[in-house]
Amino acid sequence: MPKSWVMIVKLNPSAKAHAFMLKESAQQSKYLMSEIEEQLAAEMSLSGGNAFGKLQGSVVSQMSVEFELDGKVEKMPMPALINLRSHPDEATRRRGYEAENIAWEGVKETLAACLNGVKGETVVLNKRRGRKDAVHSAIDAARLDRKTLEAMLEAMKDSFPMFRKYFKSKAKKIGKKQLAWWDIFAPLGKTDKVYSYEEARDFILENFEKFSPDLSVFAKRAFDNNWIDAEQREGKRGGAFCTEVQGLKESRILCNFDGSFDQVSTLAHELGHAFHNECAYQANKTVLQQLTPMTLAETASTMCETIITEAVLATTKDPQEELAVLEAQIQGAGQVVVDIYSRFLFEKEVFERREQSELSADDFNDIMERAQKATYGNGIDEKYLQKFMWTWKPHYYSSGLSFYNFPYAFGLLFATGLYAIYQQRGEAFVQDYKNLLASTGEESAAKLAKRFGIDITTRKFWDDSLAIIGKRIDRFCKL
């Protein structure tokens, strides 16, 4: 940080309050070309990386496949076809997988050209800007350091046998020796319980109270003041999200509540985001101090979701409900730990090889398939992997979003690790947790965690986090 900046921070109270952001901006400015070169890169990108990204989006969004479902042939867009992976009938799942792969074969060369264009532009700009490698800008954006990333990735890699145990148990539960790719999302278990909105509210408030009265009081305020648009109705968009209203120092939540436990969990998740905002408001943080990287943005939401899931698992007496809840949790964790690691391996090799030459569609297929074999191992039948995963994941086609996925792994494991610490420390942990949430925009992840006595640069934190998932897998396998 230049001496003049240091002096400004010392003399100006506002600058001092935003010292981290000023320092970060100064450090990142080292990785900029001259003003003229940056202008040229931005203009050229419109017909380079950005254009290739738009082409991939146009090709994939316009693809549809004729598919017979429930005795009726219909034209299905690719997202709907891909979503058949969670269909209860295995024959339907397999036909969906096969139809998907035939469709990708027809456009693979076009999409390979797009991926070469995006990654080629990124390689050139990284070199010109003085980046060490392709992951450099991604870890800076995530406010991580390499030591932390490596500790997390090593722990994830060592957890693969644990997840393979889950895959094998799931295969046995659906009557197979080994899962194929189309079985990964096969539904398991069922719950007949349907929650009214009031029952969901009471269940959430009751279990939030056990974690922290402040969390429960806050959630009650959100319910009582109608901050939550939960009704399913015509003309309303799907999904769920939380947004802050800075002028009021409040949050607003959209969800589509249908009475399922999945929607109870989603509601708790979005209330976690709102509580994250609330902690910053209560600490009088400015808008700039609240700018949180993706690595830390899911901390409170995942924590709240975990609180609710653990509450159900602690009280249910129905084995099928227990199986359904565990399956949802472990399946999601498997995607975040195992599949995201495979995508990290894929992107890493693509960048390394793209520096030397263009790659063919078959090259991309081979890299993806080897990455999946390295991560899923004998948990999945290697004859039926998904080599075309690279074709439809949009983040691969953004020159500004290299290695988009590992922050999701960080988010899940960081929040789960915090829950492990909560289990050890109990109520004494809660105030530190609230202070941490209030500060997620003001420091790097490792330094922020260290303030609260948490070392994420070593394996122990990540191993403890994965151990919680391991206990769920053990419980799943016994059912």
RODO-2510 file (C-alpha; in nm, 4 decimals, decimal comma):
residues 479
     n   res          X          Y          Z
     1     m     0,0000     0,0000     0,0000
     2     p     0,1584     0,3344    -0,1044
     3     k     0,2712     0,5602     0,1780
     4     s     0,0307     0,8345     0,0683
     5     w    -0,2593     0,5947     0,1158
     6     v    -0,1341     0,4975     0,4586
     7     m    -0,1236     0,8643     0,5559
     8     i    -0,4786     0,9197     0,4235
     9     v    -0,6054     0,6255     0,6295
    10     k    -0,4360     0,7655     0,9403
    11     l    -0,5727     1,1171     0,8998
    12     n    -0,9189     1,0585     0,7563
    13     p    -1,1743     0,8772     0,9798
    14     s    -1,3836     0,7659     0,6820
    15     a    -1,0782     0,6303     0,5009
    16     k    -0,9705     0,4523     0,8192
    17     a    -1,3115     0,2857     0,8471
    18     h    -1,2694     0,1572     0,4910
    19     a    -0,8972     0,0794     0,5113
    20     f    -0,9355    -0,2822     0,4017
    21     m    -1,1206    -0,1927     0,0844
    22     l    -0,8745     0,0854     0,0007
    23     k    -0,5820    -0,1468     0,0560
    24     e    -0,7452    -0,4195    -0,1501
    25     s    -0,8069    -0,1772    -0,4369
    26     a    -0,4465    -0,0602    -0,4237
    27     q    -0,3172    -0,4179    -0,4284
    28     q    -0,5416    -0,5226    -0,7169
    29     s    -0,4381    -0,2183    -0,9194
    30     k    -0,1008    -0,3903    -0,9623
    31     y    -0,2753    -0,6374    -1,1927
    32     l    -0,3985    -0,3824    -1,4408
    33     m    -0,2458    -0,2959    -1,7746
    34     s    -0,2134     0,0645    -1,8829
    35     e    -0,5359     0,2598    -1,9192
    36     i    -0,5179     0,2427    -2,2997
    37     e    -0,4579    -0,1344    -2,2921
    38     e    -0,7465    -0,1937    -2,0506
    39     q    -0,9792     0,0118    -2,2727
    40     l    -0,8687    -0,1890    -2,5757
    41     a    -0,9176    -0,5195    -2,3912
    42     a    -1,2687    -0,4168    -2,2847
    43     e    -1,3622    -0,3156    -2,6390
    44     m    -1,2080    -0,6256    -2,7980
    45     s    -1,3837    -0,8514    -2,5475
    46     l    -1,7187    -0,7515    -2,6987
    47     s    -1,6234    -0,9455    -3,0122
    48     g    -1,3996    -1,1915    -2,8242
    49     g    -1,4709    -1,3615    -2,4920
    50     n    -1,8068    -1,1936    -2,4365
    51     a    -1,9224    -1,2800    -2,7872
    52     f    -1,8246    -1,6441    -2,7434
    53     g    -2,0079    -1,6515    -2,4101
    54     k    -2,3218    -1,5124    -2,5715
    55     l    -2,2960    -1,7648    -2,8535
    56     q    -2,2783    -2,0533    -2,6037
    57     g    -2,5824    -1,9141    -2,4235
    58     s    -2,7765    -1,8773    -2,7491
    59     v    -2,6901    -2,2280    -2,8711
    60     v    -2,7795    -2,4001    -2,5441
    61     s    -3,0942    -2,1967    -2,4750
    62     q    -3,2348    -2,2773    -2,8197
    63     m    -3,1718    -2,6504    -2,7984
    64     s    -3,4686    -2,8810    -2,7514
    65     v    -3,5158    -3,2560    -2,7805
    66     e    -3,8216    -3,4632    -2,8622
    67     f    -3,8739    -3,6938    -2,5662
    68     e    -4,1444    -3,9377    -2,4659
    69     l    -4,2600    -3,8776    -2,1089
    70     d    -4,5594    -4,0482    -1,9492
    71     g    -4,6668    -4,1843    -2,2866
    72     k    -4,6619    -3,8451    -2,4593
    73     v    -4,3928    -3,7156    -2,6950
    74     e    -4,3029    -3,3544    -2,6290
    75     k    -4,0269    -3,1133    -2,7231
    76     m    -3,8212    -3,0530    -2,4115
    77     p    -3,5680    -2,7692    -2,3648
    78     m    -3,2294    -2,8871    -2,2402
    79     p    -3,2777    -2,7709    -1,8766
    80     a    -3,5981    -2,9778    -1,8550
    81     l    -3,4222    -3,2767    -2,0095
    82     i    -3,1325    -3,2461    -1,7646
    83     n    -3,3797    -3,2214    -1,4748
    84     l    -3,5076    -3,5701    -1,5587
    85     r    -3,2050    -3,6938    -1,3615
    86     s    -3,4252    -3,6679    -1,0492
    87     h    -3,7208    -3,8567    -1,2009
    88     p    -3,8341    -4,1513    -0,9829
    89     d    -3,8262    -4,3983    -1,2769
    90     e    -3,4775    -4,5230    -1,3665
    91     a    -3,5658    -4,5987    -1,7282
    92     t    -3,6792    -4,2389    -1,7744
    93     r    -3,3621    -4,1058    -1,6116
    94     r    -3,1454    -4,3203    -1,8384
    95     r    -3,3323    -4,2228    -2,1559
    96     g    -3,2948    -3,8581    -2,0542
    97     y    -2,9201    -3,9028    -2,0071
    98     e    -2,8844    -4,0736    -2,3451
    99     a    -3,0966    -3,8138    -2,5264
   100     e    -2,8948    -3,5356    -2,3644
   101     n    -2,5643    -3,6831    -2,4838
   102     i    -2,6909    -3,7296    -2,8397
   103     a    -2,7951    -3,3627    -2,8405
   104     w    -2,4557    -3,2455    -2,7132
   105     e    -2,2792    -3,4460    -2,9857
   106     g    -2,4513    -3,2297    -3,2446
   107     v    -2,3219    -2,8994    -3,1066
   108     k    -1,9960    -2,9988    -2,9369
   109     e    -1,7655    -2,8431    -3,1996
   110     t    -1,9450    -2,5083    -3,1800
   111     l    -1,9273    -2,5091    -2,8004
   112     a    -1,5617    -2,6170    -2,8079
   113     a    -1,4864    -2,3130    -3,0261
   114     c    -1,6655    -2,0951    -2,7700
   115     l    -1,4704    -2,2402    -2,4789
   116     n    -1,1391    -2,2030    -2,6643
   117     g    -1,2224    -1,8396    -2,7358
   118     v    -1,3124    -1,7546    -2,3754
   119     k    -1,0216    -1,9377    -2,2148
   120     g    -0,7778    -1,8143    -2,4794
   121     e    -0,8682    -1,4520    -2,4084
   122     t    -0,8364    -1,5104    -2,0333
   123     v    -0,4916    -1,6705    -2,0715
   124     v    -0,3623    -1,3723    -2,2719
   125     l    -0,5043    -1,1112    -2,0335
   126     n    -0,3772    -1,2940    -1,7237
   127     k    -0,0243    -1,2872    -1,8664
   128     r    -0,0487    -0,9222    -1,9665
   129     r    -0,1792    -0,8263    -1,6221
   130     g     0,0950    -1,0123    -1,4383
   131     r    -0,1190    -1,2874    -1,2876
   132     k     0,0722    -1,5960    -1,1723
   133     d    -0,1830    -1,8355    -1,3200
   134     a    -0,5523    -1,8724    -1,3966
   135     v    -0,6573    -1,9295    -1,0346
   136     h    -0,4810    -1,6128    -0,9126
   137     s    -0,7601    -1,3649    -0,9896
   138     a    -1,0244    -1,6104    -0,8624
   139     i    -0,8710    -1,6430    -0,5169
   140     d    -0,8241    -1,2665    -0,4959
   141     a    -1,1916    -1,2120    -0,5805
   142     a    -1,2831    -1,4697    -0,3160
   143     r    -1,0498    -1,3013    -0,0652
   144     l    -0,8665    -1,6279    -0,0108
   145     d    -0,4979    -1,7108    -0,0030
   146     r    -0,3420    -2,0164    -0,1657
   147     k    -0,2607    -2,1793     0,1674
   148     t    -0,6276    -2,1739     0,2672
   149     l    -0,7450    -2,2970    -0,0730
   150     e    -0,4917    -2,5806    -0,0709
   151     a    -0,5853    -2,6866     0,2841
   152     m    -0,9528    -2,6982     0,1860
   153     l    -0,8882    -2,8849    -0,1409
   154     e    -0,6658    -3,1421     0,0334
   155     a    -0,9355    -3,2070     0,2941
   156     m    -1,1968    -3,2382     0,0177
   157     k    -0,9789    -3,4853    -0,1729
   158     d    -0,9243    -3,6990     0,1353
   159     s    -1,3016    -3,7101     0,1935
   160     f    -1,3743    -3,8827    -0,1389
   161     p    -1,3763    -4,2364     0,0121
   162     m    -1,6411    -4,1153     0,2572
   163     f    -1,8624    -3,9939    -0,0276
   164     r    -1,7986    -4,3103    -0,2289
   165     k    -1,9359    -4,4998     0,0700
   166     y    -2,2531    -4,2925     0,0363
   167     f    -2,2764    -4,3535    -0,3401
   168     k    -2,2412    -4,7285    -0,2870
   169     s    -2,5029    -4,7282    -0,0122
   170     k    -2,7413    -4,5323    -0,2341
   171     a    -2,6847    -4,7811    -0,5159
   172     k    -2,7777    -5,0643    -0,2823
   173     k    -3,0889    -4,8793    -0,1642
   174     i    -3,2163    -4,8422    -0,5224
   175     g    -3,1349    -5,2062    -0,6022
   176     k    -2,8137    -5,1620    -0,8014
   177     k    -2,4523    -5,2671    -0,7584
   178     q    -2,3213    -4,9298    -0,8701
   179     l    -2,4711    -4,5907    -0,9515
   180     a    -2,4661    -4,4619    -1,3070
   181     w    -2,4555    -4,0875    -1,3702
   182     w    -2,8334    -4,0785    -1,4147
   183     d    -2,8788    -4,2264    -1,0641
   184     i    -2,6918    -3,9591    -0,8668
   185     f    -3,0067    -3,7481    -0,8228
   186     a    -3,2516    -4,0378    -0,7961
   187     p    -3,5023    -3,9610    -0,5168
   188     l    -3,4860    -4,1639    -0,1955
   189     g    -3,7212    -4,1838     0,1004
   190     k    -4,0344    -3,9767     0,1341
   191     t    -4,2120    -3,7634     0,3854
   192     d    -4,5887    -3,7368     0,4060
   193     k    -4,5702    -3,4381     0,6368
   194     v    -4,7037    -3,1191     0,4862
   195     y    -4,6335    -2,8018     0,6842
   196     s    -4,8775    -2,5171     0,6940
   197     y    -4,7047    -2,1800     0,6692
   198     e    -4,7807    -2,1208     1,0387
   199     e    -4,6319    -2,4598     1,1341
   200     a    -4,3187    -2,3831     0,9325
   201     r    -4,2933    -2,0440     1,1031
   202     d    -4,3278    -2,1929     1,4516
   203     f    -4,0810    -2,4732     1,3780
   204     i    -3,8201    -2,2274     1,2500
   205     l    -3,8654    -1,9841     1,5397
   206     e    -3,8515    -2,2620     1,7990
   207     n    -3,5246    -2,4045     1,6678
   208     f    -3,3653    -2,0679     1,5932
   209     e    -3,4349    -1,9855     1,9602
   210     k    -3,2272    -2,2858     2,0697
   211     f    -2,9318    -2,1493     1,8730
   212     s    -2,9760    -1,7809     1,9594
   213     p    -3,2683    -1,5777     2,0989
   214     d    -3,1503    -1,2876     1,8807
   215     l    -3,1869    -1,5008     1,5677
   216     s    -3,5369    -1,6087     1,6682
   217     v    -3,6480    -1,2546     1,7592
   218     f    -3,5181    -1,1291     1,4256
   219     a    -3,6932    -1,4051     1,2288
   220     k    -4,0186    -1,3301     1,4163
   221     r    -3,9877    -0,9652     1,3121
   222     a    -3,9494    -1,0746     0,9498
   223     f    -4,2614    -1,2919     0,9728
   224     d    -4,4695    -1,0387     1,1683
   225     n    -4,3848    -0,7479     0,9388
   226     n    -4,4523    -0,9385     0,6182
   227     w    -4,0985    -0,9205     0,4842
   228     i    -4,1520    -1,2617     0,3242
   229     d    -4,3428    -1,3160    -0,0001
   230     a    -4,4042    -1,6906     0,0329
   231     e    -4,7292    -1,7416    -0,1595
   232     q    -4,7330    -1,9451    -0,4792
   233     r    -4,9356    -1,7596    -0,7421
   234     e    -4,9682    -1,7074    -1,1126
   235     g    -4,7197    -1,4647    -1,2632
   236     k    -4,4654    -1,5032    -0,9820
   237     r    -4,1105    -1,6119    -1,0618
   238     g    -3,9807    -1,9397    -0,9220
   239     g    -3,6954    -2,0043    -0,6812
   240     a    -3,6027    -1,8046    -0,3738
   241     f    -3,3797    -1,5127    -0,2818
   242     c    -3,3181    -1,2471    -0,0198
   243     t    -3,2424    -0,8830    -0,0937
   244     e    -3,1458    -0,6007     0,1373
   245     v    -3,3267    -0,2665     0,1568
   246     q    -3,0453    -0,0358     0,2634
   247     g    -3,2673     0,2702     0,3088
   248     l    -3,4771     0,0892     0,5698
   249     k    -3,2009    -0,1330     0,7106
   250     e    -3,4267    -0,4310     0,6439
   251     s    -3,4409    -0,7308     0,4124
   252     r    -3,7073    -0,8800     0,1850
   253     i    -3,7441    -1,2480     0,0980
   254     l    -3,9085    -1,4192    -0,1971
   255     c    -3,9861    -1,7908    -0,1893
   256     n    -4,2559    -2,0279    -0,3136
   257     f    -4,3796    -2,2132    -0,0080
   258     d    -4,5528    -2,5430    -0,0884
   259     g    -4,5571    -2,7117     0,2534
   260     s    -4,2656    -2,9456     0,1860
   261     f    -3,9679    -2,9748     0,4190
   262     d    -3,7519    -2,8577     0,1299
   263     q    -3,9381    -2,5255     0,1355
   264     v    -3,9122    -2,5029     0,5160
   265     s    -3,5366    -2,5444     0,4726
   266     t    -3,5330    -2,2848     0,1931
   267     l    -3,7209    -2,0378     0,4121
   268     a    -3,4648    -2,0871     0,6907
   269     h    -3,1841    -2,0422     0,4362
   270     e    -3,3166    -1,7080     0,3137
   271     l    -3,3786    -1,5887     0,6709
   272     g    -3,0111    -1,6624     0,7298
   273     h    -2,9176    -1,4182     0,4530
   274     a    -3,1491    -1,1605     0,6123
   275     f    -2,9889    -1,2177     0,9544
   276     h    -2,6465    -1,1675     0,7954
   277     n    -2,7670    -0,8275     0,6745
   278     e    -2,9155    -0,7523     1,0172
   279     c    -2,5853    -0,8177     1,1952
   280     a    -2,4175    -0,5627     0,9669
   281     y    -2,6975    -0,3087     1,0229
   282     q    -2,6779    -0,3509     1,4000
   283     a    -2,3020    -0,2931     1,3841
   284     n    -2,3602     0,0269     1,1775
   285     k    -2,1593    -0,0985     0,8824
   286     t    -2,1613     0,1127     0,5681
   287     v    -2,2631    -0,0187     0,2270
   288     l    -1,8969    -0,0550     0,1272
   289     q    -1,8156    -0,2427     0,4488
   290     q    -2,0899    -0,4913     0,3668
   291     l    -1,9520    -0,5953     0,0250
   292     t    -1,9039    -0,9666     0,0948
   293     p    -1,7276    -1,2153    -0,1363
   294     m    -1,9146    -1,5261    -0,2477
   295     t    -1,6997    -1,7400    -0,0181
   296     l    -1,8555    -1,5792     0,2907
   297     a    -2,1977    -1,4804     0,1550
   298     e    -2,3517    -1,8222     0,2282
   299     t    -2,2265    -1,8463     0,5883
   300     a    -2,5446    -1,7486     0,7758
   301     s    -2,7827    -1,9076     0,5253
   302     t    -2,6089    -2,2460     0,5418
   303     m    -2,5910    -2,2213     0,9209
   304     c    -2,9674    -2,1599     0,9472
   305     e    -3,0408    -2,4425     0,7066
   306     t    -2,8192    -2,6730     0,9144
   307     i    -3,0019    -2,5758     1,2362
   308     i    -3,3366    -2,6748     1,0831
   309     t    -3,2080    -2,9964     0,9249
   310     e    -3,0472    -3,1106     1,2503
   311     a    -3,3730    -3,0337     1,4330
   312     v    -3,5725    -3,2583     1,1994
   313     l    -3,3175    -3,5379     1,2221
   314     a    -3,3255    -3,5144     1,6021
   315     t    -3,7040    -3,5469     1,6251
   316     t    -3,8274    -3,7628     1,3366
   317     k    -3,9335    -4,1179     1,4077
   318     d    -4,0177    -4,1989     1,0461
   319     p    -3,7260    -4,3811     0,8727
   320     q    -3,8491    -4,2707     0,5291
   321     e    -3,8558    -3,9054     0,6340
   322     e    -3,5115    -3,9410     0,7878
   323     l    -3,3846    -4,1001     0,4662
   324     a    -3,5330    -3,8219     0,2518
   325     v    -3,3803    -3,5457     0,4657
   326     l    -3,0394    -3,7134     0,4824
   327     e    -3,0432    -3,7851     0,1085
   328     a    -3,1135    -3,4204     0,0267
   329     q    -2,8339    -3,2996     0,2543
   330     i    -2,5694    -3,5534     0,1492
   331     q    -2,6563    -3,5329    -0,2186
   332     g    -2,6049    -3,1558    -0,2041
   333     a    -2,2793    -3,1941    -0,0133
   334     g    -2,1601    -3,4509    -0,2677
   335     q    -2,2175    -3,2031    -0,5480
   336     v    -2,0345    -2,9285    -0,3615
   337     v    -1,7385    -3,1403    -0,2504
   338     v    -1,6949    -3,4165    -0,5096
   339     d    -1,8404    -3,2681    -0,8264
   340     i    -1,7038    -2,9190    -0,7723
   341     y    -1,3560    -3,0663    -0,7180
   342     s    -1,3911    -3,2459    -1,0529
   343     r    -1,4824    -2,9156    -1,2173
   344     f    -1,1816    -2,7499    -1,0530
   345     l    -0,9545    -3,0209    -1,1973
   346     f    -1,1187    -2,9794    -1,5368
   347     e    -1,0754    -2,6035    -1,5516
   348     k    -0,7184    -2,6206    -1,4211
   349     e    -0,6101    -2,8601    -1,6973
   350     v    -0,8016    -2,6674    -1,9631
   351     f    -0,6185    -2,3457    -1,8737
   352     e    -0,2786    -2,5169    -1,8652
   353     r    -0,3278    -2,6792    -2,2040
   354     r    -0,4959    -2,3761    -2,3623
   355     e    -0,1735    -2,1809    -2,3062
   356     q    -0,0086    -2,4140    -2,5584
   357     s    -0,2801    -2,4729    -2,8171
   358     e    -0,6503    -2,4941    -2,8918
   359     l    -0,8370    -2,7995    -2,7671
   360     s    -1,0910    -3,0105    -2,9544
   361     a    -1,4338    -3,1091    -2,8239
   362     d    -1,2968    -3,4594    -2,7687
   363     d    -1,0112    -3,3083    -2,5643
   364     f    -1,2632    -3,1329    -2,3389
   365     n    -1,4621    -3,4566    -2,3074
   366     d    -1,1503    -3,6504    -2,2117
   367     i    -1,0413    -3,3935    -1,9514
   368     m    -1,3876    -3,3867    -1,7936
   369     e    -1,4201    -3,7640    -1,7856
   370     r    -1,0765    -3,8077    -1,6246
   371     a    -1,1606    -3,5419    -1,3664
   372     q    -1,4804    -3,7286    -1,2769
   373     k    -1,2957    -4,0598    -1,2500
   374     a    -1,0427    -3,8961    -1,0161
   375     t    -1,3134    -3,7668    -0,7838
   376     y    -1,6106    -4,0047    -0,8000
   377     g    -1,3809    -4,3086    -0,8267
   378     n    -1,5545    -4,6411    -0,7802
   379     g    -1,8576    -4,4662    -0,6334
   380     i    -1,9965    -4,4284    -0,9877
   381     d    -1,9842    -4,6706    -1,2805
   382     e    -1,7062    -4,5208    -1,4928
   383     k    -1,8792    -4,6385    -1,8122
   384     y    -2,1578    -4,3889    -1,7429
   385     l    -2,0067    -4,0559    -1,6415
   386     q    -2,0988    -3,7188    -1,7936
   387     k    -1,8210    -3,6070    -2,0241
   388     f    -2,0375    -3,3244    -2,1633
   389     m    -2,0647    -3,1395    -1,8317
   390     w    -1,8536    -2,8585    -1,9815
   391     t    -2,1070    -2,7810    -2,2538
   392     w    -2,3877    -2,6306    -2,0465
   393     k    -2,2273    -2,4851    -1,7317
   394     p    -2,2390    -2,1117    -1,8185
   395     h    -1,9603    -1,9991    -1,5846
   396     y    -1,6990    -2,1754    -1,8008
   397     y    -1,7909    -1,9287    -2,0748
   398     s    -1,7246    -1,6079    -1,8822
   399     s    -1,3766    -1,4611    -1,9104
   400     g    -1,4321    -1,2769    -1,5808
   401     l    -1,5438    -1,5789    -1,3774
   402     s    -1,2652    -1,8361    -1,3916
   403     f    -1,2899    -2,1103    -1,1262
   404     y    -1,6358    -1,9916    -1,0304
   405     n    -1,7220    -2,3039    -0,8314
   406     f    -1,4759    -2,3478    -0,5433
   407     p    -1,6294    -2,0589    -0,3429
   408     y    -1,9434    -2,2753    -0,3120
   409     a    -1,7359    -2,5507    -0,1519
   410     f    -1,5814    -2,2941     0,0794
   411     g    -1,9261    -2,1592     0,1720
   412     l    -2,0693    -2,4980     0,2633
   413     l    -1,7647    -2,6202     0,4541
   414     f    -1,6991    -2,2895     0,6315
   415     a    -2,0566    -2,2707     0,7626
   416     t    -2,0550    -2,6412     0,8536
   417     g    -1,7230    -2,5926     1,0326
   418     l    -1,8714    -2,3024     1,2286
   419     y    -2,1579    -2,5300     1,3288
   420     a    -1,9028    -2,7838     1,4549
   421     i    -1,7459    -2,5097     1,6685
   422     y    -2,0916    -2,4110     1,7943
   423     q    -2,1509    -2,7708     1,9010
   424     q    -1,8282    -2,7543     2,1029
   425     r    -1,8661    -2,4056     2,2510
   426     g    -2,2430    -2,3640     2,2688
   427     e    -2,3878    -2,0263     2,3622
   428     a    -2,0420    -1,8722     2,4108
   429     f    -1,9867    -1,8991     2,0353
   430     v    -2,2948    -1,7033     1,9266
   431     q    -2,1695    -1,3478     1,9898
   432     d    -1,8458    -1,4195     1,8032
   433     y    -2,0563    -1,5604     1,5204
   434     k    -2,2691    -1,2437     1,5001
   435     n    -1,9579    -1,0238     1,5038
   436     l    -1,8097    -1,2368     1,2266
   437     l    -2,1222    -1,1940     1,0116
   438     a    -2,1089    -0,8179     1,0631
   439     s    -1,7481    -0,8106     0,9413
   440     t    -1,7521    -1,0308     0,6292
   441     g    -1,6879    -0,7335     0,4006
   442     e    -1,3906    -0,5988     0,5934
   443     e    -1,1138    -0,8572     0,5805
   444     s    -0,9792    -1,1580     0,3944
   445     a    -1,1424    -1,4879     0,4890
   446     a    -0,8398    -1,6227     0,6775
   447     k    -0,7741    -1,3016     0,8732
   448     l    -1,1420    -1,2604     0,9530
   449     a    -1,1655    -1,6156     1,0851
   450     k    -0,8450    -1,5686     1,2852
   451     r    -1,0020    -1,2715     1,4681
   452     f    -1,2445    -1,5191     1,6187
   453     g    -0,9918    -1,7900     1,6990
   454     i    -1,0524    -1,9964     1,3841
   455     d    -0,7623    -2,1118     1,1661
   456     i    -0,8822    -2,1991     0,8160
   457     t    -0,5291    -2,2162     0,6717
   458     t    -0,4748    -2,5637     0,8176
   459     r    -0,6472    -2,8948     0,7600
   460     k    -0,8120    -2,9332     1,1036
   461     f    -1,0931    -2,6846     1,0473
   462     w    -1,1879    -2,8411     0,7132
   463     d    -1,1541    -3,1965     0,8448
   464     d    -1,3841    -3,1135     1,1382
   465     s    -1,6356    -2,9680     0,8952
   466     l    -1,6299    -3,2743     0,6712
   467     a    -1,6595    -3,4980     0,9781
   468     i    -2,0114    -3,3604     1,0356
   469     i    -2,1057    -3,4671     0,6833
   470     g    -1,9360    -3,8001     0,7545
   471     k    -2,1655    -3,8618     1,0514
   472     r    -2,4674    -3,7978     0,8304
   473     i    -2,3309    -4,0465     0,5755
   474     d    -2,2842    -4,3085     0,8481
   475     r    -2,6423    -4,2535     0,9585
   476     f    -2,7625    -4,2744     0,5972
   477     c    -2,5802    -4,6026     0,5385
   478     k    -2,7425    -4,7620     0,8470
   479     l    -3,0972    -4,6854     0,7336
***
